[in-house]
Amino acid sequence: MTMVFAVEEINRNSKLLPNVTLGYSLYDNCGALVIGFRAALALASGQEEQFLQENCSGTPPVLGIVGDSYSTFSIATSNVLGLFRLPMVSHFATCSCLSDRKRFPSFFRTIPSDAFQVRAMIQILKHFGWTWVGLLVSDDDYGLHVARSFQSDLAQFGGGCLAYSEVLPWGNDPAERRRIVEVMKKSTARVVMVFAHEIHIYQLMEEVVRQNLSGLQWMASEAWTSVDVLQTPAFMPYLGGTLGIAIRRGEIAGLKDFLYKIHPDQHHNNYGNSIFWEFIFQCKFAPPPAGWVEAGGALCTGQEDLHNVESELFDVSNLRPEYNVYKAVYALAYALDDMLQCVPGRGPFIGHSCATLQRLEPWQLVYYLDKVNFTTPFGDQVTFDENGDALPIYDVMNWLWHPDGTKKIQNVGEVKESAKGRELTLHEDRIFWNFESKQPPRSVCSENCPPGTRMARKKGQPVCCFDCIPCSEGKISNETDSMECTSCPEDFWSNPQRDQCVPKKTEFLSYHEPLGICLTTASLLGTSICAVVLGIFIYYRSTPMVRANNSELSFLLLISLKLCFLCSLLFIGRPRLWTCQLRHAAFGISFVLCVSCILVKTMVVLAVFKASKPGGGASLKWFGALQQRGTVLVLTSIQGAICTAWLVSSSPVPHKNTQYHNDKIVYECVVGSTIGFAVLLGYIGLLAILSFLLAFLARNLPDNFNEAKFITFSMLIFCAVWVAFVPAYVNSPGKYADAVEVFAILASSFGLLVALFGPKCYIILLRPERNTKKAIMGRATPKT
């Protein structure tokens, strides 16, 4: 009846198709493919017997067909009509397969394709974070095409997965429906999407009620979102809160008045009006079917009053498929109007010709349908894309239900596609949720992986089912559901939560840590002792104990030991370029100066005793004070040259070492040239061994105070310390290598200080009676 209204409204419109009157024929496909198919063929072949209208001369051309409602019927019909290029505009066939322009070149529709319907539903799933859903579809073209596109689009656009996918059977198959409900009951998915017809939903809900399957969030396709027959007291406790998408609601001004004016005596579509009348009043016009009157059926008189009837057929507040019919009729009319506006010589066809009503070819109207563009009185734009699909837009509906029986299907938003992409608008404060919490349910296979973890897919399960694996050390993830953990930059490390890169801890031998404090204290203590001993020697410089064996060398030795103690401080603290360069040079030169003094002292001892023998006096002239100073200077200069060559060729530099610890940066000084460092140590060792051998040879020379014994002992300590130092240094990582070197410096320095100056200080301070020339030379025995 909406189609009849639209045709008559167009005929009354003087601006649209002036001087042209549209006619129509109505067919009921009776839910059977063969009947609708036969009617379409009759129209296409021009074999309709009662096609002529009373004011027409000749057979008017068939502009197009509005229909069919079912996708399967539309596919079959359009396959044939496409051969004739006869336009077919469906108001309810949504199968995405009908967008195939090669297969269906003359098919159009004013309802969005299932391809968009699927994407619209996925938008809603994505909005609420539902990634684990069940899918139920009908066993026909509509359902099976939806199932294929839904599975591919869900992962691509929504990041979700199907927990199960089941096909709802046609006909009476209670065993299969029972199995499907059991699958739903066992699944952890709390959201169920159903693309099926109302008969499938009705039969399914009977089994859902029987098994008392509650706690699900139902998602309805446009095929059953607005079906009132499902809103029964038995079903609503389960279907309450259903979210679905519905065909765009429209308003058609004047339609209600038109419906109330329908009468079986109207000359237009008299047969259709009679059927409408019989349905409304539950009566039959004469002659009635056999047995109708005997069964108590009423006869229609034509005097019945439509205003006295309460029927949903007169409710024009929720026009959805009807609105699409209205737009389909107007689309054909506007296409025809555009065609008739063509100016000869400027037409779109061969030779710039135009189409005419007298010689109208169906494919010519298809050309204008492709370009039709108009706006309905309700404000909706109607146009078709390259596939014959209308601009996609849906209303989002919600089934409101309360235990007292109150029920309502309310509009809570819309979803549409535009140049900006898919746009979803939801009024969440108006949505009714059929759960105790009154909040949207959670429907995920696995909970989100928090920052600091990565997703690891469970073997043999969909991608939505995964374990959350903590990131390994040095890697982080700072987003939810990260697929991979990212490695931190070189100077950074992961925090304990593995969600942030933080600067690595720096490690070096610091003045603030216990080890550094102890070594610093020992170094300053040794320096202080050297200063005290030096003070003692200066104070008692005129005594035989100090003057014996060149007091100048003793003073120089004390100064060099003081430098040895102080140079150890260069190994403590954060390495810098100048400390790295200076520490080994200062260490090498200080120790060579020290050992050189000891070596010269030892050589002097040997020369003195050799001179005491007959004929040995000449040896002393080579060991005068000048020669002793010269020898020390030459030996020390050699070490200075070694250090200079080392620093110039391959200088030690500070280095950030990340090899010892992944989470720490060890600041250390790399020696630069290993050969240079080895030559430096080797030269010290050579002088130390030489001093040790000479002192060892002079240990038994007669003297009441033979210094060679103490030199032997001191050099034994010195060599032992540095022999032990090498393997300990090589095997000590990071700051501990510096600590080992400092310990070796302090140990050998203390060994020399105590062994060489301890006995002398003892005599000077505690046994002054032995601090005489006679006592030292062994010519008098002091009193005790």
MOSUL-V844533 format. One record per helix or strand of 2 or more residues. SS is the DSSP state (h for helix, s for strand). FROM is the first residue (numbers start at 0). LEN is the number of residues. Records with the same first field share a line. If there is no record, write none. Layout:
# MOSUL-V844533
SS=FROM-LEN / FROM-LEN
This chain:
# MOSUL-V844533
h=1-11 / 32-13 / 70-14 / 95-4 / 113-15 / 140-18 / 173-13 / 197-14 / 227-3 / 232-7 / 254-6 / 269-12 / 305-3 / 311-3 / 320-20 / 349-3 / 361-9 / 427-3 / 513-26 / 543-4 / 550-21 / 576-35 / 616-7 / 624-25 / 673-24 / 706-24 / 734-32 / 767-3 / 772-5
s=63-3 / 86-4 / 106-3 / 131-7 / 160-8 / 190-5 / 216-4 / 242-5 / 282-2 / 297-2 / 372-3 / 380-4 / 392-9 / 406-12 / 420-6 / 452-5 / 465-5 / 474-2 / 485-2 / 491-3 / 500-3 / 504-3 / 652-5 / 663-7
